[in-house]
């Protein structure tokens, strides 16, 4: 299990999923709401949800 800093591929995955979801919702990723989504996604990732499809599935429920 990964602890500590994120690897480049982790950051790329999180960035991609966040930007896709923000685009779908019409949210600017650097906005307060975008930052809240990013924090939620990082929390999920740290808890072991690391598959792109699983992350997207969790964020399909976010409105």
N, C-alpha and C positions, 0 to 999 in steps of 0.2 A: 504494500500500500504506500502511496506517495505521501510524503510529509514535507513541509517547508515550501520552498519556492516552486513556482510553476515552470514547466519546460516550455520551450518555444511552441511546440505542437499543441500544448494545452491552451496557451494564450490564443493561438490561431483558431482553435475550435471554439472557445468561448466567444471570441470576437465575432466569428462568422454567425454563430447561433444568435447572439445578441442583436447584431445588425439586421439579420433576416426578420427576427421577431419585431423589432422596432419599426422596420419598414412596413410590415403587415399591419401594425397598429397605428401607423402614422405618428410615431414618437421619434423625437430627435435623440439619438443615443447619449449625447452629452447633457441632456436635460435632467432635471431632478428625477423624473419618472424613469428615464433611461438608466440612470445611475442606480435607482432602486432595483430595477430588473437585473442589472449586472450583479448587484450584491446578492440577490436571491439565487442567481445562477451559480455564482462562485460558492455559495453555501451548499447548494445541491452537489456541485462538483466535489467539494471537500468531503461530503458525506458518501461519496462513491458513485454518484450518477455521472458517468464519464462517457457514455455512448451518445453520439450526436442525436440519434433518433430519440433516445430516452429524454435528453435535455429538451429537444423540440416538443416532445409530447407533454412535458410538464409546462412548457410555456404556451402551449395551445390553450391551456385553461386560464391563463392570465389575461385579464381584460381591464 
